[in-house]
């Protein structure tokens, strides 16, 4: 059975050189000497065996290595996003990864996130220690040119520079060791099945690229041969990278085909938010090797064979999910299998838990796996922006489980009405484009909330407060509303939610200022300005309206039983509040 080229993704922290490394690999001067050595695909670049041999010519003479792989297919979009997009049932279709680390800066949040995702999907990787040209005292030999051998260049450096390089490399070795990963500089690796190879490189000067390419090719060939065998004439299988609008075509999908063949007029099966869907392929597009200048960047082809990237044009692709597997009808995995896969990743359960939203199926799966592995209960997991209904769902859970009134949003926008509703309903929304940071922020908040729960009731619970929205003192109508108030009963504190006399929650008090200075609380008779997230002056409240701290019946009972310091005024305001909230529940 033929062997296809390994699919390679480049990962790492922002600004550590992922894109530059990828660009250097794609556009090496040596590779350019041979026409067709680098072939551009949709979403991927194929580095042919010829280009690898040219780039690594000197090294190959010494190692006498022979190849059976036809080349390497690099995914053009670097980062964990592309990795998690590249999925099939049960894992990622990426065969091997390059983790890029700035040799001076070392491990950063996205480096750690990339490592966690790679380990989660059990994907082999090499580590490119980038920017060796910035090591103090480093000199790039003139003879090295583009794609110079890093070992030769290291040996030509002064002893003190070699020492500095080793020191930086062993900081990386130490950090990997802390995470339970054995590693070593590539030429010192004793066992490639147990140790990660670290290749010092400079994407800027090209130093180390021959060793990097040779390491990827050699490891793929030696350890992944079974995975790389493909059915040449069988029905195609792939993974959706992106959904795009193309002028004159409408909705198209960019796909990586990793097995078999995809032909024009084939019926394809793919995932949508509502389950599997089918479409008949009208056109397969690839980039023109030599653009004609007529504005048409693509050419039509009749078929595509693994491994390759292709743009698919077909009616009915609007709902296609990035990260979804795509199979040609008859490939063995059909509607039932894709439906099952989507149900396992996107779900809504009866039991409690937090709400999770992400941009693609792959990133959603990575996030939910990470959370579940840390014992976090998830009520629902979905793809797409955070909507008002997600907040309502979190608020419903929060009524009985306050610590689960949470939405985690990875790399997706939050609708304006959802933000306002979250402030009114007391739902905590965490948003980030780094999974690792998102989970850490949530864990830190959870820890803080648990500490608060052990505090006294007076410190932990909202205190009774009654206030008047002063006339002609609205400084901003919304986002957040900023207006003047007078406390006419009880005590107002930051962080409390306010409600109208009807019992409708208005929003959450974020800031309080008196005479230009921030304050934490205010009592009867004081006038001050407050900012309330979620409130809209003229809609959720008006000037001269009476507003109250929002206190549930359960919180009210606890205040009365535990807080001996409540004054008669406080108790009167609390009685008024509980009367309003109880009417609201009827």
C-alpha positions, -999 to +999 in steps of 0.1 A: +000+000+000+015+034-010+027+059+017+014+094+016+033+125+029+030+132+066+007+160+076+028+185+097+015+213+119+036+241+134+026+252+169+038+275+197+034+308+215+026+340+196+057+359+184+080+329+189+083+325+151+058+299+140+049+318+108+085+327+101+096+291+104+068+280+081+077+307+056+114+297+057+105+261+050+083+270+021+106+294+005+142+282+009+165+294-018+177+259-025+142+245-029+134+273-054+161+260-077+139+231-087+106+239-104+077+224-086+097+215-055+072+235-034+035+230-044+009+253-029-023+237-018-054+252-002-044+256+034-012+236+030+021+235+013+037+203-001+075+202+003+086+175-021+112+148-015+133+166-041+132+198-021+141+179+011+170+162-006+183+195-020+180+213+014+196+184+033+222+174+007+252+176+029+236+160+059+223+131+037+258+124+024+269+119+060+238+100+073+232+079+041+195+080+049+170+068+022+134+079+020+101+062+012+079+091+019+070+113-011+075+146+009+059+166+037+026+184+038+028+215+060-004+231+072-002+268+063-021+282+093+003+278+123-010+274+158-032+252+180-063+264+160-051+245+129-042+215+149-076+212+165-093+218+132-076+188+117-097+161+133-112+128+125-133+105+147-111+097+177-083+123+172-063+147+150-052+139+115-019+157+121+008+131+120+036+151+135+040+186+149+068+212+152+066+231+185+084+264+181+099+280+212+118+313+213+152+301+227+156+332+249+120+336+261+114+299+268+079+285+276+049+309+275+012+302+280+005+291+244+036+269+245+022+250+275-012+249+259+002+234+227+020+207+247-011+198+265-031+195+233-003+174+217-002+151+246-040+149+247-041+137+211-009+116+215+008+134+186+046+130+182+065+163+179+100+179+176+109+212+192+124+240+171+144+263+195+141+294+173+161+327+171+196+312+178+210+341+158+200+364+187+221+344+212+247+369+226+278+367+205+263+344+178+278+349+143+262+333+113+290+321+091+290+337+056+294+303+040+262+290+057+239+310+035+202+299+035+196+266+052+229+262+069+237+232+090+232+242+126+259+217+139+285+233+116+275+267+128+276+258+165+311+244+161+322+276+145+311+297+174+334+308+203+333+285+234+315+311+255+287+314+228+284+276+227+281+276+265+253+302+264+235+282+237+237+250+258+225+269+289+194+281+271+187+247+256+189+230+290+164+255+304+140+241+278+150+205+287+144+213+324+109+228+316+099+198+296+112+175+323+089+193+348+060+183+325+071+147+325+087+149+290+122+137+283+142+157+257+177+164+244+194+183+216+187+163+185+223+151+179+225+139+215+192+119+215+198+083+225+163+070+219+138+089+197+109+069+210+115+082+245+131+116+240+119+147+222+144+161+198+153+198+202+166+214+170+182+249+174+172+270+144+170+305+131+139+311+108+155+344+099+189+331+086+178+296+077+203+280+101+191+246+113+163+241+087+181+211+071+182+194+105+146+203+112+134+190+079+155+158+082+142+152+117+106+155+107+110+133+076+132+107+094+109+104+124+078+102+103+093+075+081+107+055+110+078+056+134+046+065+114+049+043+084+018+023+093-003+055+098+009+069+065-002+040+044-033+050+024-059+035+001-050+053-032-083+047-050-106+044-021-133+070-012-118+102+002-116+112+039-107+146+051-111+174+077-127+208+072-102+236+079-122+267+071-156+279+058-151+308+033-172+330+011-157+332-024-168+358-049-189+342-077-191+309-058-207+317-024-199+294+005-169+271+001-150+249+024-112+244+026-104+207+033-074+186+040-078+152+023-057+126+043-069+093+027-082+082-007-095+103-035-121+130-038-137+136-072-160+161-088-197+150-085-189+129-054-215+131-026-197+142+006-209+138+042-199+164+069-209+178+102-232+207+110-245+221+143-276+200+137-259+168+129-246+153+096-254+168+062-246+158+026-238+178-005-228+170-041-194+184-051-198+209-080-162+219-082-127+213-067-104+242-067-066+246-062-044+277-064-030+285-098+007+278-099+012+309-120-016+335-115-026+351-149-035+384-134-072+381-144-082+380-108-089+343-108-066+328-082-079+292-086-080+265-112-106+236-114-094+200-110-114+168-115-099+150-085-076+153-055-056+125-039-043+122-003-026+140+012-036+174-002-056+205+005-085+216-017-113+241-018-148+225-024-176+243-040-211+227-035-246+238-027-256+233+010-223+240+027-235+270+048-238+250+080-205+231+077-185+231+109-148+238+110-131+208+125-157+184+112-146+152+094-156+150+058-160+117+040-171+107+005-203+086+005-192+050+006-160+056+026-172+034+055-179+063+078-213+078+070-242+097+085-245+075+116-208+079+125-206+116+120-239+121+140-224+101+168-192+121+167-210+155+169-232+142+197-201+133+217-186+168+213-216+190+212-241+181+239-267+194+264-273+174+296-300+175+322-276+176+351-259+207+363-226+221+352-211+251+333-217+262+297-188+259+272-187+276+238-158+274+212-151+283+176-147+249+161-154+212+169-118+205+174-111+233+199-144+225+217-133+189+220-098+200+233-114+224+258-140+199+271-114+172+275-092+195+295-120+206+318-134+171+322-099+159+331-098+184+359-132+172+372-153+201+359-189+193+352-202+205+319-239+210+313-237+220+276-209+223+250-215+241+217-199+258+187-205+295+179-209+328+197-223+332+232-260+340+229-286+351+254-300+316+257-265+304+269-267+330+297-303+319+305-292+283+307-263+292+331-285+314+352-310+285+356-283+262+369-270+290+391-303+293+409-295+260+427-257+258+421-243+294+422-207+282+413-220+268+381-235+301+368-206+302+344-199+304+307-165+297+292-160+312+257-130+301+236-122+323+206-159+333+200-177+366+203-203+374+230-235+389+218-243+424+232-276+412+247-258+382+262-234+405+280-262+426+294-281+395+304-250+381+321-246+412+342-283+412+352-285+375+359-252+373+378-236+349+353-198+349+352-185+349+316-148+340+309-135+347+274-100+340+259-083+328+227-059+307+248-075+275+262-049+272+289-055+308+302-093+303+300-092+272+322-067+289+346-088+320+350-119+299+357-100+278+383-087+309+400-122+324+402-136+291+415-110+291+442-118+327+452-155+319+454-149+289+476-129+311+499-157+336+500-182+310+510-162+303+542-164+340+551-191+354+575-226+359+561-222+397+564-191+397+542-204+372+517-240+381+512-255+412+495-267+436+522-301+453+520-300+486+501-326+510+488-316+539+465-330+567+444-318+574+409-312+611+410-327+634+383-304+650+358-275+629+370-272+603+342-236+604+329-238+574+305-270+555+295-255+521+291-224+498+288-222+505+317-248+529+328-233+556+350-256+577+371-260+595+404-279+579+433-289+587+469-289+559+495-324+561+511-321+529+532-296+502+541-261+499+528-249+496+492-217+477+483-198+470+451-207+438+433-243+437+443-270+433+417-298+459+416-334+454+408-363+477+400-394+480+422-410+454+398-384+428+408-367+429+374-329+427+378-313+458+363-276+450+365-245+447+387-228+475+405-192+475+392-178+509+405-188+535+431-174+570+433-180+598+459-165+632+453-143+617+426-129+590+447-136+553+445-155+538+475-165+502+484-198+510+502-222+538+510-250+542+537-282+560+542-281+597+532-250+595+510-250+607+474-226+592+449-221+580+413-223+543+404-217+523+372-240+494+366-232+468+340-262+455+321-284+485+330-299+508+303-312+542+315-346+549+301-353+511+295-344+490+326-347+520+349-355+558+348-343+588+367-363+592+400-369+554+401-363+535+434-338+507+430-330+479+455-302+454+461-314+420+447-316+395+475-331+360+472-354+345+498-327+321+508-301+349+512-326+369+532-332+341+557-294+336+561-289+374+567-316+374+594-303+344+611-266+351+610-261+389+609-267+403+644-255+437+632-286+444+610-302+477+621-340+482+622-335+503+590-317+474+574-344+449+584-371+472+571-354+475+537-348+437+536-385+431+543-394+454+514-369+436+491-381+401+501-417+412+495-408+423+460-388+391+452-415+369+465-442+386+444-418+382+414-418+344+420-456+341+421 
